[in-house]
Amino acid sequence: MLRVSRRNLIIAAPLAAAVFGLDKRLTIFGASPAAAATAIEAGFYKFKVGDVEVTALYDGIWEKDHDPGFIKNVSVDDTKAALVAGGFKPDFVPITFSVMVSNIGGKLVMFDSGTGGQVSPKAGLMMSKGMAAAGIDPGKIETILVTHLHPDHVFGLMAKDTNAPVFPNAEIVIPAKEYGFWMDPALIGKLPDGYRPVVQRLQTVFPGWKNIRRVEADKEVIPGVHSVATYGHTPGHTSYMVSSGKSVLHVLGDVSNIPVLFLKHPTWQAVFDSDGDAAAATRRAVMDRVIAEGSMIAGYHYPFPAAGHVAKDGDGYAFTPAA
């Protein structure tokens, strides 16, 4: 269910040669600004994966200031040039947040939880706008599958001032390896001062919740959804594969951040990657797999609606959104 405008289709040389018999380099930039703006204004976007209805919910954006430490192995000038080449303004790094909710056999399953308005002043829109507009009752979400425990993915589980559970009736599924890493009491002393409050919050809240289930990698976590080990961004980072008939959606979490930076240049390593080399290797392996399968992907920080297809583009990859 992809709609690709004439404007947004520019394909890499190998794909162009194979499909169109062309020999010039092309790049898939993404959805038209009008289509993206319409989806963002609505706050949600629905698409199908086989018989599964998926709703992408827009949670907002972090307009991150440029700094030389953000991408560890390239310069700020390189970053700005890549943004411009991908059709973005170079003024800031546009890190969007998007949450997927799937209706699987009549059960609502959410992947990660949004920022809860606790990460960026322009984020936190999923609960205040997107769900209501999409007709989703947050109280009816039965399962929340967590990719990893970075704040922008799990702060939506906790009320800002009280840490009260926002989804008390939902089972929260967390990768066992990821949970074990962040819940280790010894971790606090190994972190810089600025990072300690986040981990202290997680270690204070999560062990007391009775609705958390830890799961191993590469297992069926609920009917129709398998966990996939995608380590590197964090020690236990896990993606999820939603299957319906012959259709597959890989919900990737942070296998890559912004496509025009980290798919176009898969060896680039974000400061948020705990193991940059492993993250880069995982990125390539995952993208090669989904291309071979012809599967859809959803990326947490991809331009909204954050789901679509990926193709080879020179030494990297290009992403085409489903809008």
C-alpha positions in Angstrom: 0.0 0.0 0.0 2.7 2.4 -1.0 2.0 5.6 -2.9 5.1 7.1 -4.6 4.8 10.5 -6.2 6.7 11.4 -9.4 8.8 13.8 -7.3 10.1 11.4 -4.8 11.4 8.6 -7.1 15.1 8.8 -7.9 16.7 5.4 -7.9 20.3 4.2 -7.4 22.3 3.1 -10.4 22.3 -0.6 -9.7 18.5 -0.7 -9.2 18.0 1.7 -12.1 20.0 -0.6 -14.3 18.1 -3.7 -13.2 14.7 -2.2 -13.4 14.8 0.5 -16.0 18.0 -0.2 -18.0 19.4 3.1 -16.9 23.0 3.8 -16.1 22.8 7.0 -14.0 22.7 7.3 -10.2 19.4 8.0 -8.6 18.4 8.5 -4.9 15.1 8.0 -3.3 14.5 11.0 -1.1 11.1 10.2 0.3 7.5 11.3 0.3 6.5 14.7 -1.1 6.4 17.5 1.5 2.7 17.9 0.9 2.0 14.2 1.6 4.2 14.2 4.7 2.7 17.4 6.0 -0.8 16.0 5.6 0.0 12.9 7.5 1.7 14.8 10.3 -1.2 17.2 10.6 -3.6 14.2 10.9 -1.3 12.7 13.5 -1.6 9.2 12.2 -1.4 7.1 9.0 -2.9 3.7 8.5 -1.6 0.9 6.2 -2.0 -2.9 5.9 0.5 -5.7 6.2 -1.5 -8.7 5.0 -4.6 -8.8 7.2 -2.9 -6.7 9.9 -3.9 -3.0 10.1 -1.0 -0.8 11.3 -1.4 2.7 12.5 1.6 5.0 12.5 1.3 7.6 15.2 3.3 10.9 15.0 4.8 11.8 18.4 6.7 14.9 17.3 10.2 16.0 16.5 13.5 16.9 18.1 15.1 19.7 16.2 18.6 18.8 17.4 21.3 21.4 17.2 24.4 20.4 15.3 27.4 19.3 17.3 30.6 17.6 16.3 30.0 14.7 18.6 26.6 13.6 17.2 28.0 11.4 14.4 31.3 10.1 15.6 33.1 9.5 12.4 32.1 12.5 10.2 32.0 16.3 10.5 29.1 18.7 11.0 29.7 19.9 7.4 29.3 16.3 6.2 26.1 16.0 8.1 24.7 19.3 6.7 25.6 18.3 3.2 23.9 14.9 3.6 20.7 16.6 4.9 20.6 19.0 1.9 21.2 16.1 -0.5 18.3 14.3 1.1 15.9 17.3 0.7 16.2 18.7 4.2 17.3 22.1 5.5 20.7 22.0 7.1 19.7 24.2 10.1 19.3 21.3 12.5 19.1 17.5 12.6 15.4 16.6 12.3 14.9 13.6 14.6 11.2 12.6 14.5 9.5 10.1 16.8 6.9 7.7 15.5 5.1 4.8 17.2 3.4 1.8 15.4 0.2 0.3 16.7 -1.0 -3.0 15.1 -4.4 -4.6 15.2 -3.4 -8.3 15.2 -6.4 -10.6 15.4 -8.5 -8.0 17.2 -5.7 -7.2 19.7 -4.0 -3.9 19.8 -0.2 -4.2 20.0 2.0 -1.1 20.3 5.8 -0.9 19.5 7.6 1.3 22.0 5.7 4.1 23.8 6.7 7.5 22.5 8.4 10.2 24.4 5.6 11.1 26.8 6.5 14.7 26.2 9.6 14.3 28.3 12.3 14.4 25.6 11.6 17.4 23.3 9.3 20.3 23.7 7.9 19.5 20.2 7.2 15.9 21.0 4.6 14.0 23.1 1.8 14.3 20.5 0.9 10.6 20.2 -1.2 10.6 23.3 -2.6 14.1 23.1 -3.6 14.0 19.4 -2.7 11.0 17.3 -4.5 8.2 19.1 -7.7 10.0 19.4 -7.7 11.1 15.8 -6.9 7.5 14.8 -9.8 6.1 16.9 -7.4 4.2 19.2 -8.3 3.9 22.9 -5.0 3.7 24.9 -6.8 1.7 27.6 -7.4 -1.1 25.1 -3.8 -1.6 24.1 -3.0 -5.1 25.3 0.7 -5.5 24.6 3.6 -3.0 24.3 6.7 -4.4 22.6 9.8 -2.4 23.6 12.9 -2.3 21.3 15.3 -0.9 23.8 15.3 1.3 27.0 16.4 4.7 25.7 14.3 7.5 27.1 12.6 8.5 23.9 11.3 4.9 23.5 10.1 4.2 27.1 9.3 7.5 28.8 5.9 7.3 27.3 5.2 4.4 29.7 5.7 6.7 32.8 3.8 9.8 33.8 6.2 12.8 33.9 5.8 13.8 37.5 4.7 10.6 39.3 6.2 7.8 37.3 2.7 6.2 37.4 2.1 3.7 34.6 0.4 5.2 31.6 -0.7 1.8 30.3 -1.4 -0.1 33.5 -3.5 -2.7 31.7 -1.0 -3.6 29.0 1.6 -6.3 29.2 5.0 -4.7 28.6 7.5 -6.9 26.7 11.2 -6.0 27.1 14.1 -8.0 25.6 15.8 -9.9 28.5 19.3 -8.9 27.5 18.3 -5.2 27.3 16.6 -5.3 30.6 19.5 -7.0 32.3 21.9 -4.4 31.0 20.0 -1.4 32.2 18.8 -2.9 35.5 22.4 -3.8 36.6 23.0 -1.7 39.8 26.7 -1.5 38.9 25.8 0.4 35.7 25.2 3.7 37.5 28.8 4.1 38.6 30.0 3.6 35.1 28.0 6.4 33.6 28.8 10.2 33.3 26.8 12.3 35.7 24.4 13.5 33.1 23.2 10.0 32.2 22.7 8.7 35.7 19.2 10.2 36.4 17.7 8.4 33.4 19.0 5.0 34.5 18.2 5.7 38.1 14.6 6.4 37.1 14.4 3.1 35.1 15.9 1.1 37.9 13.5 2.7 40.4 10.3 2.2 38.4 10.5 -1.0 36.3 11.4 -3.6 38.9 8.3 -2.7 40.8 5.9 -3.2 37.9 4.1 -6.5 37.7 3.2 -6.2 34.0 6.7 -6.6 32.5 7.6 -9.7 30.7 11.2 -10.3 29.6 11.7 -12.2 26.4 14.6 -13.8 24.6 15.7 -12.9 21.1 14.6 -14.7 18.0 11.4 -16.0 19.6 7.7 -15.6 18.9 6.7 -13.1 21.5 3.0 -13.0 20.7 1.2 -14.8 17.9 2.3 -13.3 14.6 5.2 -11.3 16.0 8.8 -12.5 16.4 11.7 -10.8 18.2 14.9 -10.3 16.1 18.2 -9.6 17.8 19.6 -6.3 16.3 22.3 -5.5 18.8 24.7 -2.6 18.5 22.6 0.5 19.1 22.3 -0.8 22.7 23.5 -4.2 24.0 20.1 -5.8 23.8 18.4 -3.8 21.1 15.7 -5.9 19.5 13.4 -5.4 16.5 10.1 -7.1 15.8 8.9 -8.9 12.7 5.1 -8.8 12.1 3.9 -11.5 9.7 0.5 -11.9 8.0 0.3 -14.4 5.2 3.2 -13.6 2.8 3.4 -10.0 4.1 6.1 -8.9 6.6 6.8 -5.7 8.5 10.0 -5.3 10.4 9.6 -2.8 13.2 13.2 -1.7 13.5 13.4 0.7 16.4 16.8 2.4 16.1 18.6 0.0 13.7 19.2 3.3 12.0 18.3 6.9 12.8 17.5 9.4 10.0 17.6 7.5 6.6 19.3 10.3 4.6 22.2 10.1 7.2 22.4 6.6 8.4 20.9 4.5 5.6 22.5 6.6 2.8 25.8 6.3 4.8 25.4 3.0 6.8 28.9 3.2 8.3 28.2 6.5 10.1 27.9 6.0 13.8 25.7 8.0 16.1 26.8 9.0 19.5 23.8 7.1 20.8 25.2 3.8 19.5 26.7 1.9 22.4 28.8 -0.2 20.0 29.2 1.8 16.7 30.9 -1.0 14.7 28.3 -3.5 15.8 25.4 -1.1 15.0 26.8 -0.5 11.5 27.2 -4.2 10.8 23.7 -4.9 12.1 22.3 -2.0 9.9 23.7 -3.6 6.8 22.6 -7.1 7.7 19.1 -6.0 8.4 18.7 -3.8 5.3 20.1 -6.6 3.0 17.6 -9.0 4.6 14.5 -6.9 4.1 15.5 -6.0 0.6 15.9 -9.7 -0.2 12.5 -10.4 1.4 10.8 -7.5 -0.2 9.5 -6.7 3.3 8.3 -3.3 4.6 10.1 -1.6 7.4 9.3 0.9 10.1 11.9 3.1 11.7 11.3 5.0 14.9 13.1 8.1 13.7 12.2 7.9 10.0 10.3 10.7 8.3 6.6 10.3 9.1 4.7 8.0 8.5 8.0 6.2 9.2 7.1 3.0 7.3 7.9 2.0 3.8 10.5 0.1 1.7 14.2 0.3 1.4 16.4 -0.2 -1.7 20.1 -0.3 -2.4 21.7 3.1 -3.3 25.3 2.8 -4.2 27.2 1.7 -1.1 24.2 2.6 1.1 20.5 2.4 1.1 17.5 4.6 0.3 14.1 4.7 2.0 10.7 5.4 0.4 7.9 6.2 2.9 4.4 4.8 2.6 2.8 8.2 1.9 
